[in-house]
Amino acid sequence: MTEKVTVLLGASESGQIHLDASMANRHGIISGATGSGKTISLQVLAEGFSRIGVPVFMADVKGDISGIACAGKNNSTVVERVAKIGIKDFQYQANPVIFWDIFANFGHPVRATISDLGPLLLSSLLDLNDTQSGVLYSAFKISDDQGLLLLDLKDLRSLLAWMSENRKLLKAEYGNFSAASIGAIQRRLLVLQEQGAEHFFGEPALELPDLMQTDFSGNGVISVLDATKLINQSPRLYATFLLWMLSEMFESLPEQGDAVRPKFVLFFDEAHLLFDRSPRPLLEKIEQVVRLIRSKGVGIYFISQSPMDIPEDILGQLGLRIQHTLRAFTPKDRKTVKAVADTFRPNPKIDTLQAITELGIGEALVSTLDGKGSPTPVERVLIRPPESQIGPLDNEQRKQRISRSPLQGRYEETLDRESAYEILKQRAEDQASQTNAETQRQPSRRKARSNRQNIGEAFMKSAARSIGSQIGRQIIRGLLGSLMGGKRRRR
C-alpha cells in the first residue's frame, strides 16, 4: 500500500489538520480581509509542497513573500505556536527559490510571444469590442497565411498597418475591416506599451519546464514572480500572464492518473483580477481549464479577500478552503459573510457564521478533502508558522540568490529574429524599388495604370513567397489550443 503524503496546515481542538497531497490537484482558495494572515497561509502551503517534492509557482504582489528563500529566525511567538500545534520536526530553513520579474529588476525576465498569447487573450488584455476583436482574429489568420511570425508588439503593429494599407485587397478573403477599427487597436497597443508590455512580449519565451524543477535534495523549487510593479502598472497584463501560463500548462502536460502528490502547484494572488471584465467566452475557457487541468496533476490555489470574487462554477471546484477573518461592518459585508459561511460543510461544534468575524491573526476556518474526495467538516485552525523568513529579503540578499540561479543567463539577453516587422519592412522596400524601376521604364502616359497593377502584383508575389515559406509548418498559438482543436508548435 502506498504511504500517504500530507502537508501540515495547523491544529484545531480535535488535533492536527493535514492536507492529503493526493487531493492537492483538486485546487483551493485562501481568502480573508487584509492583514488577516493570508500571506502566512500561502507561505506555509508553498513550503509544505516544496518539502514533499512538488514544484511551486507563486506571484508576490505585495513584495513580502521573497523571505521564503531564507531561513526564519527564532522568536517566542513561533516557539509558542509550534508547541501548541505539536510540531515535532520544526526547524528554521530556507527553500529553493528562483526569482522572476517581467521587468527584469528583481528576477529573471519573463516573456511570451504575441503568437503564443493568441487573439482571445489579447483581445481581453486590450479590452476590445466585438468588431475590434474580429479584426484582431483576422490579423492572426493573415499572419498564419502569410507566414508572418508575431513575436513582439512591433510585429503586430506592422501587420495591422499593412492590413490597413491593403484592406481592399484583403476584403474578399478575410472580410471587411475599417481603418478606424485598426486605428483603435493600434492606440490600445500604444497604451499597453506605455504600461511596460514591451518587456513581456518577445523572445526567448518562458519555457515551462524551467518552472517545474526539484533541487538535488528532491525539494520542489519555488518560482516567485515579483509582481509589485506589474500589478500597479498593468493589472490586466498580470492577469493575462497568469491565464496564459495556465493554458500553456494545460496544453503541454500529459495526462496523469491518481498520484500521491501533484506534479505542479500554482498560487494566483489577487485572483479577482483574473475574472474582472473578462468576456464570457474567456471565462468559459478558464472554467474548462480549471476543471480539466487537475487530470494533468496541476493544482491551482486562488488568493483573494472573499471567495465571492471567484465565479461560482470555479468556486465549486475548489477542494481546500482556508478562510481567514472577514469584516462585517455593513449590510453588504454581512451578506458576504453569510454566503461564505454557507460554502463550508457544517460542523456542529462551530458556529461558522460567527467564527468568520472572530478569527484572530493566524487563525482560519479550514476544510479539506478526505481520501474519497468529499469535503471535511469545517474546523477552526491555528495555522502553523513557516520555517522560512516572514517578510521580504533585502536587495543584496535577492541579488545573491539570483546570481546563483541555475537559470542565470538563459533569459537575460533578448532575441530579435526575423518576424513580421522585418518581413513587411523588406516587402515594402522591394515594392518601392520595383515601382521606381518600372516607372522609369514605362511611358509617362501609362504610369497611373502601371502603379495600380503593381500593387496587386506585389501582393500576389508577397503571398506566393509566404506560402512557399510555410511548407510543412503553420503558426499556431498556444492559448487553450487543445480545447480549440489545435496543437502548439514553436519555431
C-alpha positions as CSV (number, residue, x, y, z in Angstrom):
1,M,0.0,0.0,0.0
2,T,1.3,3.5,-1.0
3,E,2.2,5.6,2.0
4,K,0.0,8.8,2.3
5,V,1.8,12.1,1.8
6,T,0.4,15.1,3.6
7,V,1.1,18.8,4.3
8,L,0.6,20.0,7.9
9,L,-1.6,23.1,7.9
10,G,-2.1,23.6,11.7
11,A,-4.2,22.3,14.5
12,S,-7.7,22.6,15.9
13,E,-9.2,21.4,19.1
14,S,-9.6,18.0,17.5
15,G,-5.9,17.7,16.6
16,Q,-3.6,18.4,13.7
17,I,-5.1,19.3,10.4
18,H,-3.3,17.9,7.3
19,L,-3.9,18.3,3.5
20,D,-3.8,15.0,1.8
21,A,-1.4,15.6,-1.1
22,S,-3.2,13.1,-3.3
23,M,-6.1,15.6,-3.2
24,A,-4.0,18.7,-3.8
25,N,-4.7,18.8,-7.5
26,R,-8.4,19.5,-6.6
27,H,-7.4,23.1,-6.2
28,G,-8.1,25.5,-3.3
29,I,-8.6,29.0,-2.1
30,I,-7.1,31.2,0.7
31,S,-9.3,34.2,1.5
32,G,-9.7,36.8,4.2
33,A,-9.5,40.5,4.9
34,T,-6.3,42.5,4.5
35,G,-3.9,41.7,7.4
36,S,-5.7,38.6,8.5
37,G,-2.8,36.1,7.7
38,K,-3.4,35.1,4.0
39,T,0.3,35.5,3.2
40,I,1.4,33.3,6.0
41,S,-1.0,30.5,4.9
42,L,0.3,30.9,1.4
43,Q,3.9,30.6,2.6
44,V,3.1,27.6,4.7
45,L,1.4,25.8,1.8
46,A,4.2,26.6,-0.6
47,E,6.8,25.3,1.9
48,G,4.8,22.2,2.5
49,F,4.5,21.4,-1.2
50,S,8.2,22.0,-1.7
51,R,9.1,19.7,1.2
52,I,7.2,16.8,-0.5
53,G,8.9,17.4,-3.9
54,V,6.3,19.5,-5.6
55,P,7.4,22.5,-7.7
56,V,5.5,25.7,-6.9
57,F,4.8,28.9,-8.8
58,M,3.6,32.0,-6.8
59,A,3.1,35.6,-7.5
60,D,4.4,38.1,-5.0
61,V,2.0,41.1,-5.4
62,K,2.9,42.9,-2.2
63,G,6.6,42.3,-2.1
64,D,6.5,40.4,1.2
65,I,7.0,36.8,0.2
66,S,10.6,36.7,-1.0
67,G,11.8,35.7,2.5
68,I,10.7,32.2,1.7
69,A,14.2,31.8,0.2
70,C,15.8,32.4,3.6
71,A,15.7,30.6,6.9
72,G,13.5,32.1,9.6
73,K,14.7,33.4,12.9
74,N,13.7,32.2,16.3
75,N,11.2,34.2,18.3
76,S,9.0,33.5,21.2
77,T,5.7,33.7,19.3
78,V,6.8,31.0,16.9
79,V,8.1,28.8,19.7
80,E,4.7,29.1,21.5
81,R,2.8,28.3,18.4
82,V,4.9,25.3,17.5
83,A,4.3,23.9,20.9
84,K,0.5,24.4,20.7
85,I,0.3,22.7,17.4
86,G,2.6,19.9,18.5
87,I,5.1,20.0,15.6
88,K,8.0,17.6,16.4
89,D,10.3,18.2,13.5
90,F,10.1,22.0,13.2
91,Q,13.3,23.7,12.1
92,Y,14.1,27.0,10.5
93,Q,15.3,26.5,7.0
94,A,15.3,28.2,3.6
95,N,13.6,26.9,0.5
96,P,15.0,26.5,-3.1
97,V,13.7,29.6,-4.9
98,I,14.1,31.1,-8.4
99,F,13.0,34.7,-8.8
100,W,11.2,36.1,-11.9
101,D,10.2,39.6,-12.9
102,I,8.7,40.7,-16.2
103,F,10.7,44.0,-15.8
104,A,13.9,42.0,-15.0
105,N,14.6,44.1,-12.0
106,F,14.1,41.5,-9.3
107,G,14.5,38.2,-11.1
108,H,14.9,36.6,-14.5
109,P,12.8,38.2,-17.2
110,V,9.6,36.5,-18.2
111,R,8.4,36.7,-21.8
112,A,5.8,35.2,-24.2
113,T,5.2,35.9,-27.9
114,I,2.2,37.6,-29.3
115,S,1.6,34.4,-31.3
116,D,1.7,32.3,-28.1
117,L,-0.8,34.6,-26.4
118,G,-3.4,34.3,-29.2
119,P,-6.3,36.6,-30.2
120,L,-8.7,35.6,-27.4
121,L,-6.4,36.6,-24.5
122,L,-5.0,39.5,-26.4
123,S,-8.5,40.9,-27.1
124,S,-9.3,40.7,-23.4
125,L,-6.0,42.3,-22.5
126,L,-6.7,45.2,-24.9
127,D,-10.3,45.4,-23.8
128,L,-11.5,45.3,-27.5
129,N,-15.2,45.4,-28.5
130,D,-16.6,42.6,-30.8
131,T,-15.8,44.4,-34.0
132,Q,-12.2,45.2,-33.0
133,S,-11.8,41.6,-31.7
134,G,-12.9,40.4,-35.2
135,V,-10.2,42.5,-36.8
136,L,-7.6,41.0,-34.4
137,Y,-8.7,37.5,-35.3
138,S,-8.3,38.4,-38.9
139,A,-4.8,39.6,-38.2
140,F,-3.8,36.3,-36.7
141,K,-5.3,34.4,-39.6
142,I,-3.4,36.6,-42.1
143,S,-0.2,36.1,-40.1
144,D,-0.7,32.3,-40.5
145,D,-1.5,32.5,-44.2
146,Q,1.3,34.9,-44.9
147,G,4.0,33.2,-42.8
148,L,4.4,36.2,-40.6
149,L,5.7,35.4,-37.1
150,L,4.1,37.6,-34.4
151,L,6.7,37.8,-31.7
152,D,6.5,41.3,-30.2
153,L,4.5,44.4,-30.2
154,K,6.2,45.9,-33.3
155,D,5.4,42.8,-35.3
156,L,1.7,43.2,-34.5
157,R,1.7,46.9,-35.2
158,S,3.4,46.4,-38.5
159,L,0.9,43.8,-39.6
160,L,-2.0,46.0,-38.6
161,A,-0.5,48.9,-40.6
162,W,-0.1,46.6,-43.6
163,M,-3.6,45.4,-43.3
164,S,-4.9,49.0,-43.2
165,E,-3.0,49.8,-46.4
166,N,-4.2,46.7,-48.2
167,R,-7.7,46.2,-46.7
168,K,-9.4,46.5,-50.1
169,L,-7.3,43.6,-51.5
170,L,-7.8,41.6,-48.3
171,K,-11.6,42.1,-48.2
172,A,-12.6,39.3,-50.5
173,E,-10.8,36.6,-48.4
174,Y,-10.8,38.0,-44.9
175,G,-13.8,40.2,-44.7
176,N,-14.2,43.9,-44.3
177,F,-12.3,45.8,-41.6
178,S,-12.2,49.5,-41.3
179,A,-9.2,51.8,-40.8
180,A,-11.0,53.1,-37.7
181,S,-11.0,49.7,-36.0
182,I,-7.4,49.1,-36.9
183,G,-6.5,52.5,-35.6
184,A,-8.4,51.8,-32.3
185,I,-6.3,48.6,-31.8
186,Q,-3.1,50.5,-32.6
187,R,-3.9,53.0,-29.9
188,R,-4.6,50.3,-27.4
189,L,-1.2,48.8,-28.2
190,L,0.5,52.1,-27.5
191,V,-1.2,52.3,-24.1
192,L,-0.1,48.7,-23.4
193,Q,3.4,49.6,-24.4
194,E,3.4,52.6,-22.0
195,Q,2.4,50.2,-19.2
196,G,5.6,48.2,-19.9
197,A,4.2,45.3,-22.0
198,E,7.1,45.5,-24.4
199,H,9.1,43.8,-21.7
200,F,6.8,40.8,-21.7
201,F,6.3,40.2,-25.4
202,G,9.3,38.8,-27.2
203,E,11.9,36.0,-27.0
204,P,13.3,34.0,-25.5
205,A,9.9,32.9,-24.3
206,L,9.5,31.3,-20.9
207,E,9.9,27.5,-21.1
208,L,7.5,25.9,-18.6
209,P,9.9,23.1,-17.6
210,D,12.1,25.8,-16.0
211,L,9.2,26.3,-13.5
212,M,8.9,22.6,-12.7
213,Q,12.2,21.6,-11.2
214,T,13.4,19.9,-8.0
215,D,16.7,20.5,-6.3
216,F,19.4,18.0,-5.5
217,S,17.6,17.1,-2.3
218,G,14.3,16.4,-4.0
219,N,12.6,19.5,-2.8
220,G,10.3,21.3,-5.2
221,V,11.7,24.6,-6.5
222,I,9.5,27.6,-5.7
223,S,9.3,30.1,-8.5
224,V,8.4,33.6,-7.2
225,L,7.2,36.2,-9.7
226,D,7.8,39.7,-8.4
227,A,4.5,41.4,-9.4
228,T,4.6,44.5,-7.3
229,K,5.3,46.9,-10.2
230,L,3.3,44.9,-12.7
231,I,0.1,44.8,-10.7
232,N,0.2,48.5,-10.0
233,Q,1.2,49.5,-13.6
234,S,-0.9,46.9,-15.6
235,P,-3.1,44.6,-13.6
236,R,-4.7,43.3,-16.8
237,L,-1.3,42.2,-18.1
238,Y,-0.7,40.5,-14.7
239,A,-4.0,38.6,-15.1
240,T,-3.3,37.8,-18.8
241,F,0.1,36.4,-18.0
242,L,-1.3,34.0,-15.3
243,L,-4.1,32.9,-17.7
244,W,-1.6,32.3,-20.5
245,M,0.6,30.2,-18.2
246,L,-2.4,28.2,-17.1
247,S,-3.4,27.5,-20.6
248,E,0.1,26.5,-21.6
249,M,0.3,24.1,-18.7
250,F,-3.0,22.5,-19.8
251,E,-1.9,22.1,-23.4
252,S,1.7,20.9,-22.8
253,L,1.4,18.5,-19.9
254,P,0.5,14.8,-20.4
255,E,-2.4,13.2,-18.6
256,Q,-1.6,11.9,-15.1
257,G,-3.6,9.3,-13.3
258,D,-4.2,9.2,-9.5
259,A,-0.9,10.1,-7.7
260,V,0.3,10.6,-4.2
261,R,1.2,14.2,-4.9
262,P,0.6,16.8,-7.6
263,K,3.0,17.4,-10.4
264,F,2.9,21.2,-10.0
265,V,1.1,23.8,-7.9
266,L,0.3,27.4,-8.8
267,F,-0.8,30.2,-6.4
268,F,-2.7,33.1,-8.1
269,D,-2.8,36.1,-5.8
270,E,-5.3,38.9,-6.3
271,A,-7.5,36.3,-8.0
272,H,-10.3,38.6,-8.8
273,L,-8.2,40.3,-11.5
274,L,-8.4,37.0,-13.5
275,F,-12.1,37.4,-13.9
276,D,-12.9,41.1,-13.7
277,R,-14.2,42.4,-17.1
278,S,-13.2,39.1,-18.8
279,P,-15.5,38.4,-21.8
280,R,-17.8,35.4,-21.4
281,P,-16.0,33.2,-24.0
282,L,-12.8,33.6,-22.0
283,L,-14.5,32.9,-18.7
284,E,-15.9,29.7,-20.1
285,K,-12.5,28.6,-21.3
286,I,-11.0,29.4,-17.9
287,E,-13.7,27.3,-16.2
288,Q,-13.0,24.4,-18.5
289,V,-9.2,24.5,-17.9
290,V,-9.6,24.7,-14.1
291,R,-11.9,21.7,-14.2
292,L,-9.7,19.6,-16.6
293,I,-6.2,20.6,-15.6
294,R,-6.3,18.5,-12.4
295,S,-6.1,15.4,-14.6
296,K,-2.6,16.8,-15.6
297,G,-1.6,16.7,-12.0
298,V,-1.7,20.5,-11.5
299,G,-3.2,22.2,-8.5
300,I,-4.4,25.8,-8.6
301,Y,-4.8,27.9,-5.5
302,F,-6.5,31.3,-5.6
303,I,-5.8,34.0,-3.0
304,S,-8.4,36.8,-2.6
305,Q,-10.2,38.8,0.0
306,S,-13.5,36.9,-0.5
307,P,-14.5,33.6,-2.1
308,M,-17.3,35.6,-3.8
309,D,-14.5,37.1,-6.0
310,I,-14.4,33.7,-7.8
311,P,-17.0,32.7,-10.3
312,E,-19.4,30.2,-8.9
313,D,-18.6,27.5,-11.4
314,I,-14.9,27.7,-10.4
315,L,-15.5,28.1,-6.7
316,G,-17.4,24.8,-6.7
317,Q,-14.3,23.0,-7.9
318,L,-12.0,24.2,-5.1
319,G,-11.3,21.4,-2.6
320,L,-9.2,23.1,0.1
321,R,-10.7,26.2,1.7
322,I,-8.7,28.4,4.1
323,Q,-10.9,31.3,5.3
324,H,-9.3,34.0,7.5
325,T,-11.4,36.6,9.2
326,L,-13.8,38.9,7.3
327,R,-15.2,42.2,8.5
328,A,-18.9,42.7,8.7
329,F,-19.5,46.5,9.1
330,T,-22.2,47.0,6.5
331,P,-25.3,45.0,5.4
332,K,-23.4,44.1,2.2
333,D,-20.5,42.8,4.4
334,R,-22.9,40.7,6.5
335,K,-24.4,39.3,3.3
336,T,-21.0,38.3,2.1
337,V,-20.1,36.7,5.4
338,K,-23.3,34.7,5.3
339,A,-22.6,33.5,1.8
340,V,-19.0,32.5,2.7
341,A,-20.2,30.5,5.8
342,D,-22.7,28.6,3.6
343,T,-19.9,27.3,1.4
344,F,-18.5,25.2,4.2
345,R,-19.6,21.8,5.3
346,P,-21.2,22.4,8.8
347,N,-19.5,21.3,12.0
348,P,-22.0,21.1,15.0
349,K,-19.2,22.2,17.3
350,I,-18.6,25.5,15.4
351,D,-20.9,28.5,14.6
352,T,-19.3,29.2,11.2
353,L,-21.1,32.4,10.6
354,Q,-19.9,33.9,13.9
355,A,-16.5,32.4,13.8
356,I,-15.6,34.1,10.5
357,T,-15.8,37.5,12.1
358,E,-14.0,36.5,15.3
359,L,-10.9,34.8,14.0
360,G,-7.6,36.1,15.2
361,I,-4.5,36.7,13.1
362,G,-3.0,33.3,12.1
363,E,-6.4,31.6,12.7
364,A,-8.6,30.3,9.9
365,L,-11.6,28.1,9.1
366,V,-10.3,25.2,7.2
367,S,-12.0,22.5,5.2
368,T,-10.0,19.9,3.2
369,L,-10.9,16.8,1.1
370,D,-10.9,13.3,2.6
371,G,-9.4,10.3,0.8
372,K,-12.7,9.9,-1.1
373,G,-12.7,13.5,-2.3
374,S,-15.5,14.7,0.0
375,P,-15.2,18.0,1.9
376,T,-14.5,17.6,5.6
377,P,-16.5,19.5,8.2
378,V,-15.1,22.9,8.8
379,E,-12.5,23.3,11.6
380,R,-11.2,26.4,13.4
381,V,-7.5,26.0,12.9
382,L,-4.4,27.7,14.3
383,I,-2.1,27.9,11.2
384,R,1.4,26.6,11.7
385,P,4.3,29.1,11.4
386,P,6.5,28.9,8.3
387,E,10.1,27.7,8.7
388,S,11.4,30.4,6.3
389,Q,11.7,34.1,6.9
390,I,8.5,36.1,7.3
391,G,8.8,39.3,5.2
392,P,11.0,40.2,2.2
393,L,14.6,39.7,1.5
394,D,16.7,42.9,1.2
395,N,18.0,43.8,-2.2
396,E,21.5,42.4,-1.6
397,Q,20.2,39.0,-0.5
398,R,18.0,38.8,-3.5
399,K,20.8,39.7,-5.9
400,Q,23.0,37.0,-4.4
401,R,20.3,34.3,-4.9
402,I,19.6,35.5,-8.5
403,S,23.3,35.4,-9.3
404,R,23.5,31.7,-8.1
405,S,20.4,30.7,-10.0
406,P,20.8,27.7,-12.3
407,L,18.9,29.7,-15.0
408,Q,21.3,32.7,-14.8
409,G,22.0,33.9,-18.4
410,R,19.3,31.9,-20.1
411,Y,16.7,34.6,-20.4
412,E,18.6,37.8,-19.8
413,E,19.5,38.6,-23.4
414,T,16.6,39.5,-25.7
415,L,16.4,37.7,-29.1
416,D,15.0,39.5,-32.2
417,R,14.8,37.1,-35.1
418,E,13.2,37.7,-38.4
419,S,9.4,38.1,-37.9
420,A,6.5,40.2,-39.2
421,Y,8.2,43.6,-38.7
422,E,11.3,42.7,-40.7
423,I,9.5,40.8,-43.4
424,L,6.9,43.5,-44.1
425,K,9.6,46.2,-44.0
426,Q,11.6,44.3,-46.6
427,R,8.5,43.8,-48.8
428,A,7.8,47.5,-48.7
429,E,11.3,48.3,-49.7
430,D,11.2,45.7,-52.5
431,Q,7.9,47.0,-53.7
432,A,9.2,50.6,-53.7
433,S,12.3,49.6,-55.7
434,Q,10.2,47.7,-58.2
435,T,7.8,50.5,-58.6
436,N,10.6,53.0,-59.2
437,A,12.3,50.7,-61.7
438,E,9.0,50.2,-63.7
439,T,8.2,53.9,-63.6
440,Q,11.5,54.7,-65.2
441,R,10.8,52.1,-68.0
442,Q,7.2,53.0,-68.6
443,P,6.0,55.9,-70.8
444,S,4.6,58.7,-68.7
445,R,1.1,58.3,-70.1
446,R,0.8,54.8,-68.6
447,K,2.2,55.5,-65.2
448,A,-1.1,55.6,-63.4
449,R,-2.2,52.2,-64.8
450,S,1.1,50.6,-64.1
451,N,1.0,51.7,-60.5
452,R,-2.4,50.2,-59.9
453,Q,-1.2,46.9,-61.4
454,N,2.0,46.9,-59.3
455,I,0.0,47.0,-56.0
456,G,-1.9,43.9,-57.0
457,E,1.2,42.1,-58.4
458,A,3.2,42.9,-55.3
459,F,0.5,41.5,-53.1
460,M,0.3,38.2,-55.2
461,K,4.1,37.8,-55.2
462,S,4.2,38.5,-51.4
463,A,1.5,35.9,-50.9
464,A,3.4,33.4,-53.0
465,R,6.6,33.9,-51.1
466,S,4.8,33.4,-47.9
467,I,3.1,30.2,-49.0
468,G,6.4,28.9,-50.1
469,S,7.9,29.6,-46.7
470,Q,5.1,27.7,-44.9
471,I,5.6,24.3,-46.5
472,G,5.3,21.7,-43.7
473,R,4.6,24.3,-41.0
474,Q,1.9,26.7,-39.7
475,I,1.9,29.3,-37.0
476,I,-0.4,28.1,-34.2
477,R,-0.9,30.0,-30.9
478,G,-0.9,28.1,-27.6
479,L,-3.9,29.7,-25.9
480,L,-6.1,26.9,-24.9
481,G,-5.1,25.2,-28.2
482,S,-6.1,21.7,-27.1
483,L,-9.6,22.8,-26.3
484,M,-9.9,24.6,-29.7
485,G,-8.6,21.6,-31.6
486,G,-5.1,23.0,-32.3
487,K,-1.6,21.9,-31.2
488,R,1.1,24.3,-30.3
489,R,4.3,24.3,-32.3
490,R,7.2,26.6,-31.7
491,R,9.6,27.5,-34.5
